[in-house]
Amino acid sequence: MVRTPLTPEERERGERLGLLLRAARGERSMVEIAAAAGLSAETLRKIETGRAPTPAFFTVAALAAVLDLSMDELVTLCSPAPV
């Protein structure tokens, strides 16, 4: 299966998501948050660094729940600024 390359906008959105999740994690360890969300620390690391810019919906939902973020807030903060 060949995956379609991501657009620059998709990459930027992934970077914004990663920064937002990293900020919400604060001083808590990556291992702690990943385990609470049912993910590996490596998966969380990839999302936070933008190396996994399009994580699955349920992955994002699990992280949002653990970090006490609303999905609406994530969508708003990760969307590009209006031109």
DSSP file (Angstrom, degrees, kcal/mol; ACC not computed):
  #  RESIDUE AA STRUCTURE BP1 BP2  ACC     N-H-->O    O-->H-N    N-H-->O    O-->H-N    TCO  KAPPA ALPHA  PHI   PSI    X-CA   Y-CA   Z-CA
    1    1 A M              0   0    0      0, 0.0     2,-0.5     0, 0.0     0, 0.0   0.000 360.0 360.0 360.0 129.7    0.0    0.0    0.0
    2    2 A V        -     0   0    0      0, 0.0     2,-0.4     0, 0.0     0, 0.0  -0.837 360.0-143.1 -99.0 128.8    1.4    3.4   -1.0
    3    3 A R        -     0   0    0     -2,-0.5     3,-0.1     1,-0.0     0, 0.0  -0.764  19.8-117.2 -93.7 135.0    0.6    6.3    1.3
    4    4 A T        -     0   0    0     -2,-0.4    -1,-0.0     1,-0.1     0, 0.0  -0.477  38.6-104.9 -66.9 134.1   -0.1    9.7   -0.2
    5    5 A P        -     0   0    0      0, 0.0     2,-0.1     0, 0.0    -1,-0.1  -0.285  38.7-108.1 -60.3 146.3    2.6   12.2    0.8
    6    6 A L        -     0   0    0      1,-0.1    48,-0.0    -3,-0.1    -3,-0.0  -0.453  29.0-120.9 -75.2 147.9    1.4   14.7    3.4
    7    7 A T     >  -     0   0    0     -2,-0.1     4,-2.1     1,-0.1     5,-0.2  -0.428  27.1-108.3 -78.9 161.6    0.8   18.3    2.4
    8    8 A P  H  > S+     0   0    0      0, 0.0     4,-2.4     0, 0.0     5,-0.2   0.872 121.9  55.2 -57.3 -35.6    2.7   21.1    4.1
    9    9 A E  H  > S+     0   0    0      2,-0.2     4,-2.5     1,-0.2     5,-0.2   0.897 106.3  49.8 -65.4 -40.4   -0.5   22.0    5.9
   10   10 A E  H  > S+     0   0    0      2,-0.2     4,-2.0     1,-0.2    -1,-0.2   0.890 111.5  49.1 -65.4 -38.9   -0.9   18.5    7.3
   11   11 A R  H  X S+     0   0    0     -4,-2.1     4,-2.1     2,-0.2    -2,-0.2   0.915 111.7  48.6 -65.5 -42.8    2.7   18.6    8.6
   12   12 A E  H  X S+     0   0    0     -4,-2.4     4,-2.4     2,-0.2    -2,-0.2   0.900 110.1  51.6 -64.2 -41.1    2.2   22.0   10.2
   13   13 A R  H  X S+     0   0    0     -4,-2.5     4,-2.4     1,-0.2    -1,-0.2   0.903 109.4  50.7 -62.1 -40.7   -1.0   20.8   11.9
   14   14 A G  H  X S+     0   0    0     -4,-2.0     4,-2.4     2,-0.2    -1,-0.2   0.877 109.4  50.4 -64.0 -38.2    0.9   17.8   13.2
   15   15 A E  H  X S+     0   0    0     -4,-2.1     4,-2.4     2,-0.2    -2,-0.2   0.904 110.4  49.5 -66.3 -41.0    3.6   20.0   14.6
   16   16 A R  H  X S+     0   0    0     -4,-2.4     4,-2.4     2,-0.2    -2,-0.2   0.909 110.7  50.6 -63.8 -41.2    1.0   22.2   16.3
   17   17 A L  H  X S+     0   0    0     -4,-2.4     4,-2.7     1,-0.2     5,-0.2   0.935 110.3  49.8 -60.8 -46.1   -0.6   19.1   17.8
   18   18 A G  H  X S+     0   0    0     -4,-2.4     4,-2.4     1,-0.2    -2,-0.2   0.913 111.6  47.5 -59.9 -44.3    2.7   17.9   19.1
   19   19 A L  H  X S+     0   0    0     -4,-2.4     4,-2.4     2,-0.2    -1,-0.2   0.901 112.4  50.0 -64.1 -40.9    3.6   21.2   20.7
   20   20 A L  H  X S+     0   0    0     -4,-2.4     4,-2.4     2,-0.2    -2,-0.2   0.922 112.2  46.5 -64.3 -44.8    0.2   21.5   22.3
   21   21 A L  H  X S+     0   0    0     -4,-2.7     4,-2.0     2,-0.2    -2,-0.2   0.902 112.0  51.4 -64.9 -39.9    0.4   18.0   23.7
   22   22 A R  H  X S+     0   0    0     -4,-2.4     4,-1.2    -5,-0.2    -2,-0.2   0.916 111.2  47.5 -63.4 -42.9    3.9   18.6   25.0
   23   23 A A  H  < S+     0   0    0     -4,-2.4     3,-0.3     1,-0.2    -1,-0.2   0.904 111.8  50.2 -64.8 -41.1    2.8   21.8   26.7
   24   24 A A  H  < S+     0   0    0     -4,-2.4    -1,-0.2     1,-0.2    -2,-0.2   0.822 104.7  58.6 -67.4 -30.4   -0.2   20.0   28.3
   25   25 A R  H >< S+     0   0    0     -4,-2.0     3,-1.9     1,-0.2    -1,-0.2   0.844  81.5 167.3 -67.8 -32.6    2.0   17.2   29.6
   26   26 A G  T 3<  -     0   0    0     -4,-1.2    -1,-0.2    -3,-0.3    -2,-0.1  -0.306  67.0 -13.3  59.1-128.7    4.0   19.8   31.5
   27   27 A E  T 3  S+     0   0    0     -3,-0.1    -1,-0.3    -4,-0.1    -2,-0.1   0.526 107.1 111.4 -85.3  -7.5    6.4   18.2   34.0
   28   28 A R  S <  S-     0   0    0     -3,-1.9     2,-0.0     1,-0.1    -3,-0.0  -0.393  76.0-105.0 -68.8 146.6    4.7   14.8   33.8
   29   29 A S     >  -     0   0    0      1,-0.1     4,-2.1    -2,-0.1     5,-0.2  -0.337  14.2-126.2 -74.2 153.2    6.9   12.1   32.2
   30   30 A M  H  > S+     0   0    0      1,-0.2     4,-2.7     2,-0.2     5,-0.2   0.880 112.5  53.8 -61.1 -40.2    6.3   10.9   28.7
   31   31 A V  H  > S+     0   0    0      2,-0.2     4,-2.4     1,-0.2     5,-0.2   0.908 107.8  50.3 -63.3 -43.0    6.1    7.3   30.0
   32   32 A E  H  > S+     0   0    0      2,-0.2     4,-2.1     1,-0.2    -2,-0.2   0.936 115.1  41.7 -61.4 -48.8    3.4    8.2   32.5
   33   33 A I  H  X S+     0   0    0     -4,-2.1     4,-1.8     2,-0.2    -2,-0.2   0.920 114.9  50.4 -68.1 -44.1    1.2    9.9   30.0
   34   34 A A  H  X>S+     0   0    0     -4,-2.7     5,-3.3     1,-0.2     4,-0.6   0.927 111.7  48.2 -60.8 -45.0    1.7    7.3   27.3
   35   35 A A  H ><5S+     0   0    0     -4,-2.4     3,-0.9     1,-0.2    -1,-0.2   0.908 110.2  51.5 -62.8 -41.9    0.9    4.5   29.7
   36   36 A A  H 3<5S+     0   0    0     -4,-2.1    -1,-0.2     1,-0.3    -2,-0.2   0.817 112.9  46.3 -64.6 -29.8   -2.2    6.2   31.0
   37   37 A A  H 3<5S-     0   0    0     -4,-1.8    -1,-0.3    -5,-0.1    -2,-0.2   0.491 117.5-112.4 -89.9  -4.3   -3.4    6.7   27.4
   38   38 A G  T <<5S+     0   0    0     -3,-0.9     2,-0.3    -4,-0.6    -3,-0.2   0.798  78.3 117.7  79.0  28.3   -2.6    3.1   26.4
   39   39 A L      < -     0   0    0     -5,-3.3    -1,-0.3    -6,-0.2     2,-0.2  -0.753  68.4-103.2-120.8 167.1    0.3    4.0   24.1
   40   40 A S     >  -     0   0    0     -2,-0.3     4,-1.9     1,-0.1     5,-0.2  -0.607  29.4-121.1 -83.8 154.4    4.0    3.4   23.9
   41   41 A A  H  > S+     0   0    0     -2,-0.2     4,-2.6     1,-0.2     5,-0.1   0.852 114.6  58.6 -62.0 -33.4    6.3    6.2   25.0
   42   42 A E  H  > S+     0   0    0      2,-0.2     4,-2.5     1,-0.2    -1,-0.2   0.890 103.3  51.2 -64.6 -39.2    7.8    6.0   21.5
   43   43 A T  H  > S+     0   0    0      2,-0.2     4,-2.1     1,-0.2    -1,-0.2   0.940 112.1  46.2 -62.6 -46.2    4.4    6.7   19.9
   44   44 A L  H  X S+     0   0    0     -4,-1.9     4,-2.9     1,-0.2     5,-0.2   0.905 110.9  53.4 -62.8 -41.0    3.9    9.8   22.1
   45   45 A R  H  X S+     0   0    0     -4,-2.6     4,-2.0     1,-0.2     6,-0.3   0.922 108.8  49.3 -59.3 -44.8    7.5   10.9   21.3
   46   46 A K  H  X>S+     0   0    0     -4,-2.5     6,-1.7     2,-0.2     5,-1.5   0.890 113.0  46.9 -63.7 -39.3    6.8   10.7   17.6
   47   47 A I  H ><5S+     0   0    0     -4,-2.1     3,-1.0     4,-0.2    -2,-0.2   0.943 112.5  49.2 -67.4 -46.9    3.6   12.7   17.9
   48   48 A E  H 3<5S+     0   0    0     -4,-2.9    -2,-0.2     1,-0.3    -1,-0.2   0.825 114.4  45.1 -63.6 -32.0    5.2   15.4   20.1
   49   49 A T  H 3<5S-     0   0    0     -4,-2.0    -1,-0.3    -5,-0.2    -2,-0.2   0.480 113.6-114.3 -92.1  -1.7    8.1   15.8   17.8
   50   50 A G  T <<5S+     0   0    0     -3,-1.0    -3,-0.2    -4,-0.5   -35,-0.1   0.522  84.8 119.3  83.2   5.0    6.0   15.9   14.6
   51   51 A R  S   <S+     0   0    0     -5,-1.5    -4,-0.2    -6,-0.3    -5,-0.1   0.669  83.4  40.2 -76.7 -15.1    7.4   12.6   13.3
   52   52 A A  S    S+     0   0    0     -6,-1.7    -1,-0.3    -7,-0.1    -2,-0.2  -0.685  74.9 166.6-125.5  75.8    3.9   11.2   13.4
   53   53 A P        +     0   0    0      0, 0.0   -36,-0.1     0, 0.0    -1,-0.1   0.619  69.6  45.5 -73.5 -12.4    1.9   14.2   12.2
   54   54 A T  S    S+     0   0    0     -3,-0.1     3,-0.1   -40,-0.0   -43,-0.0  -0.503  75.3 177.4-128.9  66.5   -1.4   12.3   11.5
   55   55 A P        -     0   0    0      0, 0.0     5,-0.0     0, 0.0    -3,-0.0  -0.266  41.7 -86.5 -66.3 157.5   -2.0   10.1   14.5
   56   56 A A    >>  -     0   0    0      1,-0.1     4,-2.2     2,-0.0     3,-0.5  -0.252  35.7-115.3 -62.2 150.4   -5.2    8.1   14.6
   57   57 A F  H 3> S+     0   0    0      1,-0.2     4,-2.8     2,-0.2     5,-0.2   0.908 115.8  50.6 -53.3 -47.6   -8.3    9.7   16.0
   58   58 A F  H 3> S+     0   0    0      1,-0.2     4,-2.0     2,-0.2    -1,-0.2   0.782 107.3  54.8 -69.1 -25.4   -8.6    7.4   19.0
   59   59 A T  H <> S+     0   0    0     -3,-0.5     4,-2.2     2,-0.2    -1,-0.2   0.932 111.5  43.7 -67.7 -47.0   -4.9    8.0   19.8
   60   60 A V  H  X S+     0   0    0     -4,-2.2     4,-2.8     1,-0.2    -2,-0.2   0.908 113.2  52.1 -64.5 -41.9   -5.5   11.7   20.0
   61   61 A A  H  X S+     0   0    0     -4,-2.8     4,-2.2    -5,-0.2    -1,-0.2   0.902 109.3  49.4 -62.3 -41.2   -8.7   11.2   21.9
   62   62 A A  H  X S+     0   0    0     -4,-2.0     4,-2.1     2,-0.2    -1,-0.2   0.920 113.2  46.3 -64.6 -43.6   -7.0    9.0   24.5
   63   63 A L  H  X S+     0   0    0     -4,-2.2     4,-2.5     1,-0.2    -2,-0.2   0.912 110.7  52.8 -65.3 -42.0   -4.2   11.6   24.9
   64   64 A A  H  <>S+     0   0    0     -4,-2.8     5,-3.0     1,-0.2     4,-0.5   0.907 109.4  49.6 -59.7 -41.9   -6.7   14.4   25.2
   65   65 A A  H ><5S+     0   0    0     -4,-2.2     3,-0.8     3,-0.2    -1,-0.2   0.928 113.1  45.6 -63.7 -45.1   -8.6   12.5   28.0
   66   66 A V  H 3<5S+     0   0    0     -4,-2.1    -1,-0.2     1,-0.2    -2,-0.2   0.867 117.3  44.2 -66.2 -36.6   -5.4   11.9   29.9
   67   67 A L  T 3<5S-     0   0    0     -4,-2.5    -1,-0.2    -5,-0.2    -2,-0.2   0.389 111.6-119.4 -90.8   3.3   -4.2   15.5   29.5
   68   68 A D  T < 5 +     0   0    0     -3,-0.8     2,-0.4    -4,-0.5    -3,-0.2   0.899  64.9 142.0  58.8  44.8   -7.7   16.9   30.3
   69   69 A L      < -     0   0    0     -5,-3.0     2,-0.3    -6,-0.2    -1,-0.2  -0.898  49.2-126.4-111.2 144.2   -8.0   18.6   26.9
   70   70 A S     >  -     0   0    0     -2,-0.4     4,-2.1     1,-0.1     5,-0.1  -0.639  14.2-129.8 -86.3 149.7  -11.2   18.8   25.0
   71   71 A M  H  > S+     0   0    0     -2,-0.3     4,-2.5     1,-0.2     5,-0.2   0.872 110.9  56.3 -64.5 -35.9  -11.3   17.6   21.4
   72   72 A D  H  > S+     0   0    0      1,-0.2     4,-2.4     2,-0.2    -1,-0.2   0.915 106.8  49.8 -60.0 -42.5  -12.9   20.9   20.4
   73   73 A E  H  > S+     0   0    0      1,-0.2     4,-2.7     2,-0.2     5,-0.2   0.911 110.1  50.4 -62.7 -43.1   -9.9   22.8   21.9
   74   74 A L  H  X S+     0   0    0     -4,-2.1     4,-2.0     2,-0.2    -2,-0.2   0.920 110.7  48.8 -61.9 -44.1   -7.5   20.6   20.0
   75   75 A V  H  X S+     0   0    0     -4,-2.5     4,-1.1     1,-0.2    -2,-0.2   0.929 114.1  46.2 -62.6 -44.7   -9.2   21.1   16.7
   76   76 A T  H  < S+     0   0    0     -4,-2.4     3,-0.4     1,-0.2    -2,-0.2   0.932 116.0  44.0 -63.8 -46.1   -9.3   24.9   17.2
   77   77 A L  H  < S+     0   0    0     -4,-2.7    -1,-0.2     1,-0.2    -2,-0.2   0.747 116.0  47.2 -73.6 -23.9   -5.7   25.1   18.4
   78   78 A C  H  < S+     0   0    0     -4,-2.0    -1,-0.2    -5,-0.2    -2,-0.2   0.586  90.6  98.3 -94.4 -10.9   -4.3   22.8   15.7
   79   79 A S  S  < S-     0   0    0     -4,-1.1     2,-0.0    -3,-0.4    -3,-0.0  -0.458  85.1 -99.3 -75.5 149.6   -6.2   24.4   12.8
   80   80 A P        -     0   0    0      0, 0.0    -1,-0.1     0, 0.0     3,-0.1  -0.334  43.2 -98.5 -66.2 150.6   -4.3   26.9   10.6
   81   81 A A        -     0   0    0      1,-0.1    -4,-0.0    -3,-0.1    -3,-0.0  -0.437  46.9 -99.7 -66.0 139.8   -4.9   30.6   11.3
   82   82 A P              0   0    0      0, 0.0    -1,-0.1     0, 0.0    -3,-0.0  -0.324 360.0 360.0 -62.5 144.8   -7.4   32.2    8.9
   83   83 A V              0   0    0     -3,-0.1    -2,-0.1     0, 0.0     0, 0.0   0.430 360.0 360.0 -90.8 360.0   -5.8   34.1    6.1
